[in-house]
Amino acid sequence: MRKPAIPAAIGAAAIAAASLAACAALAVSSGGPAGAAAAYTVQTLHFAVHTGPDGAQACDIVGDLYTPASASAAHRVPAILTTNGFGGSKDDQAGIGKAFATRGYEVLSYSGLGFGGSGCKITLDDPDYDGKAAAQLVSYLGGAPGIAYTDAAHTTPAAQLTVVEHDGKNHAGRAEKYDPRVGMIGGSYGGEIQFAAAAVDPRVDTIVPLITWNDLSYSLDPNNTAQTTGVSTSTPGATKLVWGLGFSAEGVVDGGQGGQQDPSRLVGCPNFATFVCPALVTAGSTGYFQPADVASLRHASVATYLSKIKVPTLLMQGENDTLFNLNEAAATYRALKAQGTPVKMVWQSWGHSESTPAPGELDLDNPNPATQYETARIADWFAHYLRGSSVSTGPQFAYFRDWVSYSGIATPAYATSSSFPVGAARTYTMSGDKTLAPAGSAAPGSQTFTTPPAGAPSSIDPVDVLSGYSPVASPAGDAPGTFASWTGATLGHPLDVAGSPVARFTVQAPSAALSQSTGPAGQLVLFVKVEDVAPDGTASAIHGLEAPIRVPDVGKRVTVTLPAIVHRFAVGHSVRLVVAGGSVNYRGGLTPTPVTIAGGSGQTLTLPAVG
């Protein structure tokens, strides 16, 4: 998990690995008085792992082992395994390593495959590759020999680890010789790996995934209608252009840096699994992923193997995140809850689009549960599930409200609930006079627009960039003739929303009705968003979020589950629903298509109102 000031999934070029041959344990001060005993030691190690469906691919993984001074064979401690976000390295988890080693945990922070000094290609946290690699690190933590070395050439074995507490049985009910008491934590790419590891290794005892995906095909090619299970869809959506470019460029940079040590990373698709390069090229030109590529992305997604996740899971997802939005965590939460897996969820202020936590939420350089809400939740979670403490693991669901004033720890800004979802449905009718009218009342009339050609952008909304999103124009909006909108009355009281807005409407698109049977290329693509309109008329897309839809059948009513938001519409503001033909952040439909949306009964927007 990278520092909050750097996105955890797509960031600046990875820090080049330094001192890869370091082998001596380095004593590190705990920050106590001069001359005080060190709280832990740190040793850089290399791990020989074998990955792939048949385990035939040999890879080197580099990691830092943080050992508490109090740990010994006679006084064993639980362990924590952690790894980096996309483009990062083991160094990004140094704050976690120091903080939890000081609190009596053995911590192994490692660079994931293809990143930060570790070998082999990026395989997108696929269980067959990244999951199997992580399982071998679990074996090392459990005391298995022949895995850890003090050099990258794997010529000098490291001592077997004898300080980690063991479990009598794993979560499949079997006794294993090398079964450590171990939890995992990490963000984004370092979040999904936890699912992959837990799916292939029942020795993993608990996981804390932050800002990660449920279905990577949805993350990169979302369709917010025609959803079959969770966020997964039967019809492809619209390709995220900027995130896709950043994603591929970052991975290639890491491959170039590691190519001297492992030239195979530059063969074929540079530093990526073979399918990734052609998949991105095709999706960029057509606007959607091909079925085989969707299958490959889903193979590297927890949505495909949720039934294998049996261990307690604390999900933390970002409200400011246009890459992995809140709907992904909600989909994972619902599935785990339904199958009886212990799970809780936190919606935090920060994510890939705003990577700096609010004051008193989390500081990855210096995690402190006394002053940081999220750190306290994580510390209690590990204490409960790794140490057997009776400490509470907190509420079932918590969400950050940026309109609440507080000082110090962010606890007052978090609303909590014993269940999810929250809120009461507040429904508006899309009226023919371009207003959002009270449910059941609407004037006659309709709006007509044309989607832009060649998937071109027609919005001036915030642009997704490598460090999040940034406004390129103000006010936000869409080009005339390329959208329809409905605006609610000026609010006399605040309207607080926590959850997914849902729009339901029918469209008239005769040319799409004729071409949609040819497949995704002939289907209508639209972009749906909820905006906050200020008293001066300025409209803003909430956290830059929007919902692409590729409509499989324009003859049927469309249901759009928009990305969840936590937002206060203030007094004097208005709610606006926009249905647009293009977006600056996505590749839209390739053919200009006239679209008419009539107002009236059955054309609705529903918001989950809280408070």
N, C-alpha and C positions, 0 to 999 in steps of 0.2 A: 504494500500500500504506500503510495508516494505521499510526500508532504502535501498538506491541504493546499499550499500555494501553487502546486503543480498538479495538473489533472492526473487522476489515478489510472486512466486508461490510455489516453492519447496525450503525450506530453512533449517536452523538448527532447532532443536526442539523448539517449541514455548515457549516463556517466560511464566513461571507459573504465573497465576493471583495472584495479591497481594492486600490485603486490600479490599476484595470484599464487606465488610460491611460498607465501608466508606460512610458517608452520609452528612457530613458538606461541604458546599461550601468552596473551598480553593482559596483565592486570589492569583493571580500570577502576578508578575511584568512584565511590557511590555518591560523592558530593559531600561527604561528612568532613569533620575537622581534619586539619593537616596531620598526617601520621596515623590516621584511623585505618583499620583493616579494610581492604577492598571488598565491596559487596558482591562482586562477581568477576569472572575472567571471560575473555573473548578469544576464541581461536578460529582462524580461517581454515576450512577443510574443503577437500574435493571428494565428490561421491561418484562412484562408478555405478551407473544404473543402466538397465536394459528396458527398452520401450517398444511399442508397436503391438499389433494384435498377437503376434507370435513371439514377442519379446526379443527379437533378433537385432534391434538397433541399439548399439552401445552409445551412451552419451556421458559427458562429464558435467556435473552440477557443482557449482561453487556456493558455499554457504558460510555463515558465521555462527558459531556455537557459543551461546552465553550460558555460563554455568555459575549458579549462586555459590558463594563461599561456604554456605552451610550444607551444600549437597554432598553426599558421600554414599558409598555402598551400604552403610549402616543407617543413613538418614536420606532416604530417597525422596524425590520431589516429582510432581507432575510436570508435563512438558507442554510446550506450545510450538506449533509449526506455522511459519508465516512466509509469504513470498510477495513479490512485487506486482504492481499494476503494469499495464502494457507500456513498454519502453523504459521500464525501471530496472532496479537491481536490488540485491540483498541489502545494500546500504540504506535504502528507503525505509526499511523496518528497524533501523538502529534504535529509534526512540522506543519502539515496542520491546525490543530485546533488552534494553537497559532497564526500562520501567518494570517489566515482569520478572526479570532476573533478580532485581532488587527485592521484589516481593516473593521470592522463593520458587520461581518456576525455571526449569531448564528451557531455553528458547533456541530454536534453530531457524534462522532467517536465511533463505536461499534465493538465488536468482533463477527464475523459471527458464525452461528450455528456450533457447534462442535469444536470451537477454542477459545483459550484465555480467559477462564472463562465462556463462554456462554455454555448453555446446548444443548441437542439433538445431533443427528448425522450429519455428513457431507453429504449433499444432492446435492453437485456439482452445487450450484446456480440454482437449479430447480425453475422455477416460482411458482410451487405449494407449495413449502416449503420456500426457501430463499426469493423469490419475495414477498410472502404474509407476511413474517416476516418483511421485509423492509417497506411494506405498512403500517403496524401498527406503525412503528417508524415515518413515515410521519404523521400519525394521531396525534401522540404525539406532534410533532413539530407544528401541526396546533391547538393545545390546547385541544385535546381530553382527558377526564379523564379516570381513571381506567387502565392505561397502565404502567405508571412509578412508581417505588417504590424506597425507599432508602435502601432496604435490599433484599437479594437473595431469602428469603422466601416469599416475596411479602405480607408482613403484614402491612407495613407502607407506605401509599401512598405519593408520591412526589406531590408538588404543581403543579397545571396545569400551562402550559407554556403560557404566555400571551404577549410575546415580539416579536413574529415572524409575519411578514407581511402576509396578506392573499390575495388570488386571488378571483376575483368575480366569475370566472368559471374555471373549469378544462379543460384539452385538449380534452375532449369529448364534451365540450360545456355545461356541467351541473354545476350548483351552488352546492357547498357542504359546510357544516358548518365548517369543520375542514380541510381547504385547504390552506396549507402554500405555500409561494413562496420559492421553494426549488430546489436546484441542487445537483447532486451527482458527486463524484470523487473517484477514486481508481484504483489500478493496479492489473492485473492478475485475481485472484479469486475475488478481490475487483473491478475488471473492469466488469466482466460478470454479477455480481449481479445488476449492474445498468440497464442492458437490461431487466433482470428478473423483477425488480421493475417497470420500465417504462411500461412493457408489461401488468402488472396487475393493475397498478395504474396511471390513467391519471392526477393525481395531480402533479406528478414529472414534473418539468419544463424544465430541461436540464441535460445532462449527459456528463461526460468526462472520458471514459474508456481508460485505458492505458494497453498495452501489454497483451491483452486477446484474447479469442478464438471466432471464428465464428461457427465452428462445432467441438465439442470435439472428435467425432469419427475420424475426420481428424487429430486433434492434436496428438492423441495417436496411431493412426493406419492409417497413411496417404497413400493415393494412388494418385499419381500425373498424372494419366491418367484415362480415363473413368469417368471424372468429368461431372456431370449432371447440377448442379447449384452451382455457387461459387466454393468452395473447396470440396463440398459433392460429393460422388461417388456412382455409382451403384455396384461397386465391392470393397470389403475390400482391405486394403493395407498391410502394414507390421508393426508389433507391435514395438513401441519404448521400448526397454528393460530397459535402465538405467533410463529414466524419469519415466517409470511405476513403477519400484522398489522404487525409491525415493518418488514418489507420495504416494504409499501405506504405506511405512514405516513411513513417516511423519504424516499421518493421524492417524495411530495406536498409535503413541507416544502421540499425543494430546488426544486421547481417553483414554489412560492409566492415563494421568494426571487429566482428568476430570471425571474419572469413579467413584471416591468416592462420588462426589456430585450427579452424575447421572449414576447409574449402568446400566441403559438400553443401554447406549452407547457401552457397551462391549458385548452385546448379539448379537449372529449371526455374521455378518460381523463386526468386531470391529471398531466402530466409523464411519462406512460408511453405506450408503444406501445398502439394502440387496443384490442387484444385483452386486455390485462392486467387491467383493472378488472372486466369481466364474468366473466373466468375466475376471479379470486379470489373474487368473490361466489358464483358457482355452486359452486366447490370448497368454500367454507366451509359451504354449506348441504347439499350432497349428500355431502361427505366425499371427493370425488375430482374430478380434472380431466376435462373432456370430450375426446373424441378430437381435435377440431380444436385445442384448446388445448395438448394434449400435443404435437401436431405443431409448433405455433408455438414451444413451449419447446425442443423438440429441434432446431429450425432454428437456435436460438441456443446450441447445445451441441456441443462437439467430438466427442461420440459419433457425430454425424451425418456429420462430414467428416474423420474421423481419417486417411483415406487421403491427404489433402492435406498432412498434417504430415510433412515430410521432414527438417526441420532438427534438430540436436542439442537435446535437451530434458532439463532437470533439474527433476524434480517434487519439490516439498516440500509435505507434507500434515500436518495436525495430528491428534495422538492425542486431544486434547480438543476435539472438534468435532461438535456435533449438527446442524449445517447441512450442511456438505460433509464427510462422514466419509471414513475411509481407503479404503473400498471404491471411491470415485470415482477416486482417484489410481491405485489398483491396476488398475482397469479400463482407464484410459488407458495405464498402463505396459505392460500385457499386449498391448494392441493395437499400440502403437508398436513394441514389441520384436518382435512376430510379423511385422510388415511390414518390419523391418530399419532402422527409424529409430533413430539413436543416442539412448539414453535411460538415465537413472539416477534413483533415487528415494530420498528421505529422509523418514522419519516423525519429525517433531519433537514436542516436548512440547506446544506451544501451538497454539491454533486459535481458532475463533469462540467457543467455550464457555469458554475460559481464554486470554485474549489476551495475557498476560504471559509471555514466554519464560523458561525456566529460566536461572539464572545461566550465563553463558558460552556461550549459544546464539546470540543475535542482539540487537542494539540498533539499531533503525532511526534513532534520533536521532544515533547515533555509531557507524556500522558499523566494526568493527576486526577484520581477519582474524587478527591476532596473538592476540586474546583471545576470539574468538567462533567456535564450530565452524561454524555455518551461513554466517556471513560469509566464512570461509576457503573453504568449498566453492564459494560463489558467485564469489568473486574468482578462484579457480583455474579455474573453468569459463569465465569471460569471458577470462582470460589465454590459455587454451588455444584457444578457438574464435574469438576476435576478434583476438588478437595473434599467434597461431600459436606460442605457447610450448609447450615440451615438458612442462610441469608436469602432474602427474597430476590427473585430475578426480575422484579418490577412488573408494571402493568402489561396486559396483553397487547395493547396497542398504544402508541404515543406519537404525537405529531407536533412539529414546531410551528408556532404562530409568529410571524415576523412583525405583527402589529402590537405585540405585548411588550411593554417596557419592563426591564429588570436590570439588576446589577449583579455582578459576580457569576455564580453558576447559572446555567440556562434553564434550570428546572422550572421556574415559573412560566417560561414561554412554551412549555410542552403541555398540551392537553392530553389527557389519558382516558382510556376506555377499557372495559372488561371484555369487549368484543369488537369485531371488525366485520363489515364496514360500519361507519358512523353516519349520523345525519338523517334528516327527514327530507323526503323528496319535495322539491318546490318546482312545479311545472309551469312553463310558459308556452303560449301558442304563437307560432310564427304567423303573424297576421299579414294580410295582403297590402296593408299600408306601411310595411317595412318596420313595424313595431313588434316587440315581444309583449303580447297581451296576456292578461290573466288567463289561466287555464279555462278553456271552454268558450272564450269570447274572441272573435277575430273578424276583421273586415275583409271583404272580397278583394281579389287582386293577385298579381303574380309578378315575379322578377325574372328577367331573361339575361343571360350573359353567354360568352363564348370562351372556351378554354384556349390558351395560347398554343401555337403550333410547336412541334418538335420538342415538347416537354420544357419549353422555355419558362423561366421564372416570370411571374407577374406581380409579385409582392415586394414591398419594401420593408418587410419585417426584419427583426434582428437576424444576423447571419451567424450560423454556427462556425466557430473558429477553433483552432487547436487549444486555446485556453478557455473555451466556453462560447458565449455568443456576445456580439457587440452590435449596438444599433448603428446602421448605416444611414438612417434617415429618421427624421421625426417630424410629424407623427408617423407611426407605423400604419400600414394600409396596403391596398391593392390597386392596380391600375384600373381606371374606369373601363367598364364593359367586360371585366373578367371575374366578377364576383356578385354575390347577392348578400345582403345583410339585414338584420333585424335588431333594433335597439329598444331596450326596456325603458320604463319610466325612471325619472330621477329618484334616487333612493332617499327616503326620509329617515331611515334607520340603517345602520350597518348591516350588510349581508355577508356572513362568514360561510365559506364553503370548504369542505374537506372530503375529497373523493373525486370520482370520475363524473364529469358532466356527460349526459347521454342525449344525443339528438336523434330524432326519428322523423323521417320525411320521405316523400316520394318525389321523383323528378320526371320530367319529360325530356327525353334526349333521343329523338327519332333516328339519327344517324348511328348512335351507339347501339340502339336496339337492333339495327341491321348488321352491325359488325361484331357484336360481342360474342357470337357463337364461334368466331375464329380463334378465340383465346384471349389471353391477357393484353396482347397488342391492340385488340379491337375493343377493349372495355374502357368505360368511362373512368377517369381519374379526377378526383376532387380533393380539396384540402379544407378541413373544418376546424374552426378555432373559436374560442371564447375570448373576448377582449374586455378590458376595463376602460370605460370612457370617462374621462375627467370632466369637470364642469366647463372647461374651456374647449371641449370637443376633441381633445387629444386622446387617441386610442392606443392602448399598449397590449401586446400579446403577453399573457401571463407566463412569465419565465421562458418566453420564446417557444412555448409548446403549441403544437398543432397536430391534427389527426389526418394523415393521408388515408384515402380510401380508393380502392379499385373495385368498382361495382360489378359483380358478376352478372346481374340481371336488373336492368333499369326498369323493368316492368313490375318489380316488387318493391315494397317499402324498405327503406334503408335504415338500419340501426347503427349508429356510430357511437362507440365507447371512446370518448376522448381521453388523453392522458390525464391522470388524476392531478388535482391542484389543491393547495392549501392557501387560501387567499381571502382577504377582506375587501369587499367592495364598499368603500367609505360613503358616508352621507354626502349627497350631492353628485355622486357618480352614477353610472348606468352600466347595465350588462348588455353586451352586444354579441350576437352569434353571426359568424361569417362563414359562408361556403364559397370557396374560391377555386379558380381553374388552374392556378399555378402557385409555385413557392420557390423562393430563392434557395432553399436548403434541400430541395428534392428534384428528381427528374420526373416531370409530370407525363401526362398522356402525349403521344406523338402526333395525334391528329386533332386539329381544331374541331371542337364539338359544341354546337349550340345547346344550352341547357335552360330549361324553364322550371322554376319552383313556385308553385302556387301556395298562397296562405290559406289557413283554415284548419278545420278539424283533422286531427291525426298528425299535424305538422308541429312537432313540439321540441322544446329543450327542457331537460330536467336537471336541476342542480341539487347536490346533497348538502343542504343547509344545516349548520351546527350552531349551537349557542342560543 
